[in-house]
Amino acid sequence: MSHNSFGHLFRVITFGESHGPAIGCVVDGCPPGIMLTEADIQADLERRRPGQSKFVTQRQEADAVKILSGVFQDERMPAQLTTGTPIGLLIENTDQRSKDYSDIRDAYRPGHADYTYDAKYGVRDYRGGGRQSARETAMRVAAGAIARKVLDQIYGKVVIRAALVQMGTQKIDRARWDWDETARNPFFCPDAKSVDSWTEYLEGIRKAGSSVGAIVEVTAEGVPAGLGAPVYAKLDNDLASALMSINAVKGVEIGDGFATAAMTGADNADEMRAGNDGKPLFLSNHAGGILGGISTGQPIVARFVVKPTSSILTARRTIDKAGAEVEIITKGRHDPCVGIRAVPVGEAMMALVLADHALRHRAQVG
Ligand SMILES: Cc1cc2nc3c(=O)[nH]c(=O)nc-3n(C[C@H](O)[C@H](O)[C@H](O)COP(=O)(O)O)c2cc1C
């Protein structure tokens, strides 16, 4: 039974728990000849790393990645290259505080996966949530950094970016969207004018020992037409599955998604004209760059909603392993809005799905 791997030709298996000695992954199927160093991967990990602002968990992890295999360089080669063999990546866990979790050893946090893991396996590593913990998503980001390089090698430049478009009740003004702004504030918010009010809002939530949800928008530009396949390998189907697999994600939409329910067919259809480069020119992108499960060549656009952190300082009623009714307050270090650190994870899942589909497309169609 293998339920910890993902992808077909670009395949990733992750392992590790929040408070074990390390987390890691194996990337199997990466083509040879791609320049790859630890620094390439580290840059993406830095954006997801905990402890960087008061609005994310204060756990201090360097998240320093080691490449264990799958790359080679000798004195005749100008750069370290992938060899086509499995790439092993490892990140040591260095800031565990298992004692923070003694309270949840036997009691189930409402909204978390303590009960379901116990019901299914009967053995549960409760330290930091064990395998339920989003610590695992660091390996997705690491593998995603390699996936980006695969895409760039095949297609030139594929730009994959994500932003937080809603935090709790606070929405951005899309007219003020500036991608550069996402690197300047602790929320990956693309609207500079929202940052002050978001800061005040989340500070209030944090001080109250509560948490809020969020919506992340992720886009990929530079993807040609043709990725994806009928009928169980639709690009939107794989993308939705990949984004939904991120911890705490409760909904995914592609393009205009749920808003299309209120649109007419005339409004929703992306009209086409002949472009100067011989390719079609779409006059809109309600479809989010995917039709019939196959990419159109337009930007691919997806959004996902991340629920509020369930580990909170507000007392909640629950039961323990023995079935006794108890109250629980979750101590430990938790993000007041896990949607923030889900932003680079969403980018990574988009990159992983696209790299896998790019290799599958090449294998079938050439
Ligand atoms: C980046 C990220 C960080 C997270 N950090 C926490 C956390 O500090 N505390 C917590 O209770 N849940 C956290 N979560 C959410 C839990 O991992 C998740 O809710 C839990 O595994 C149950 O799974 P489900 O919500 O998908 O059903 C985080 C999620 C993400 C994406």
The ligand as an SDF file (V2000), in Angstrom:
LIG
                    3D

 31 33  0  0  0  0  0  0  0  0999 V2000
    1.6140   25.4690    5.6260 C   0  0  0  0  0  0  0  0  0  0  0  0
    0.6620   24.8600    6.6010 C   0  0  0  0  0  0  0  0  0  0  0  0
    0.9080   24.9570    7.9580 C   0  0  0  0  0  0  0  0  0  0  0  0
    0.0440   24.3820    8.8940 C   0  0  0  0  0  0  0  0  0  0  0  0
    0.2890   24.5590   10.2200 N   0  0  0  0  0  0  0  0  0  0  0  0
   -0.6220   24.1180   11.1240 C   0  0  0  0  0  0  0  0  0  0  0  0
   -0.4650   24.4070   12.5040 C   0  0  0  0  0  0  0  0  0  0  0  0
    0.5010   25.0740   12.9190 O   0  0  0  0  0  0  0  0  0  0  0  0
   -1.3920   23.9240   13.3720 N   0  0  0  0  0  0  0  0  0  0  0  0
   -2.4830   23.2140   12.9380 C   0  0  0  0  0  0  0  0  0  0  0  0
   -3.3040   22.8180   13.7500 O   0  0  0  0  0  0  0  0  0  0  0  0
   -2.6650   22.9490   11.6370 N   0  0  0  0  0  0  0  0  0  0  0  0
   -1.7730   23.3790   10.7310 C   0  0  0  0  0  0  0  0  0  0  0  0
   -1.9750   23.1170    9.3920 N   0  0  0  0  0  0  0  0  0  0  0  0
   -3.1620   22.3450    8.9740 C   0  0  0  0  0  0  0  0  0  0  0  0
   -3.1110   20.8830    9.3710 C   0  0  0  0  0  0  0  0  0  0  0  0
   -1.9380   20.2500    8.8930 O   0  0  0  0  0  0  0  0  0  0  0  0
   -4.3570   20.1660    8.8370 C   0  0  0  0  0  0  0  0  0  0  0  0
   -5.4950   20.8860    9.1610 O   0  0  0  0  0  0  0  0  0  0  0  0
   -4.4740   18.7820    9.4300 C   0  0  0  0  0  0  0  0  0  0  0  0
   -3.4450   17.9640    8.9230 O   0  0  0  0  0  0  0  0  0  0  0  0
   -5.8090   18.1010    9.1390 C   0  0  0  0  0  0  0  0  0  0  0  0
   -5.9850   17.9250    7.7660 O   0  0  0  0  0  0  0  0  0  0  0  0
   -7.1740   18.6230    6.9530 P   0  0  0  0  0  0  0  0  0  0  0  0
   -7.3340   19.9870    7.5110 O   0  0  0  0  0  0  0  0  0  0  0  0
   -6.6590   18.6340    5.5240 O   0  0  0  0  0  0  0  0  0  0  0  0
   -8.3980   17.7860    7.1220 O   0  0  0  0  0  0  0  0  0  0  0  0
   -1.1050   23.6790    8.4400 C   0  0  0  0  0  0  0  0  0  0  0  0
   -1.3660   23.5840    7.0760 C   0  0  0  0  0  0  0  0  0  0  0  0
   -0.4990   24.1720    6.1520 C   0  0  0  0  0  0  0  0  0  0  0  0
   -0.8030   24.0900    4.6850 C   0  0  0  0  0  0  0  0  0  0  0  0
  1  2  1  0
  2  3  1  0
  2 30  2  0
  3  4  2  0
  4  5  1  0
  4 28  1  0
  5  6  2  0
  6  7  1  0
  6 13  1  0
  7  8  2  0
  7  9  1  0
  9 10  1  0
 10 11  2  0
 10 12  1  0
 12 13  2  0
 13 14  1  0
 14 15  1  0
 14 28  1  0
 15 16  1  0
 16 17  1  0
 16 18  1  0
 18 19  1  0
 18 20  1  0
 20 21  1  0
 20 22  1  0
 22 23  1  0
 23 24  1  0
 24 25  2  0
 24 26  1  0
 24 27  1  0
 28 29  2  0
 29 30  1  0
 30 31  1  0
M  END
$$$$
